[in-house]
């Protein structure tokens, strides 16, 4: 699109946000499942796995022409929130 208006740009961003939120929902379903399967809090926190995911998404960012720093920052925030959710799921399972 050549010379888009700010409203057109915002509409495209809104469309992408809907896609991103849907993908986060799909990821969350698998995170919840993982929380049910893990045996302890250390397995939920899994710092080695976090760093492996960060390395993977930084590489994917480069392939997609995205800023690796923005992708890493976004993923660190998302992973932190998902770890909190997963801990809640894990602890709820352990309370049964």
C-alpha positions, 0 to 999 in steps of 0.5 A: 500500500502506497502512502497509507493514511493513519486510519488505514495503518491503524486498521492493519495494526488492529487486524494483526492484534486480533491474530496475535491475541488468537495465537496467544490463546492457542499458546495459552491452552498448551501452557495450561496443559504443560502446567498440568503435566509438570511435577514441581515448581522448578519444572514450571519455571524451567530457566533453561527452557526459557533461554532456549525459547528466547534463542529460538525466537530471536532467530525466528525474528531475524528470519522474519525481518523483525527486531530481535530485541523487540521479539525478545522483550515481548517474549520475556514478558509473555513467558513471565505471564505464562509462568505465573498462569502455569504455576497457578494451574500446577498448584491448583492440580497439586491441591486436589 
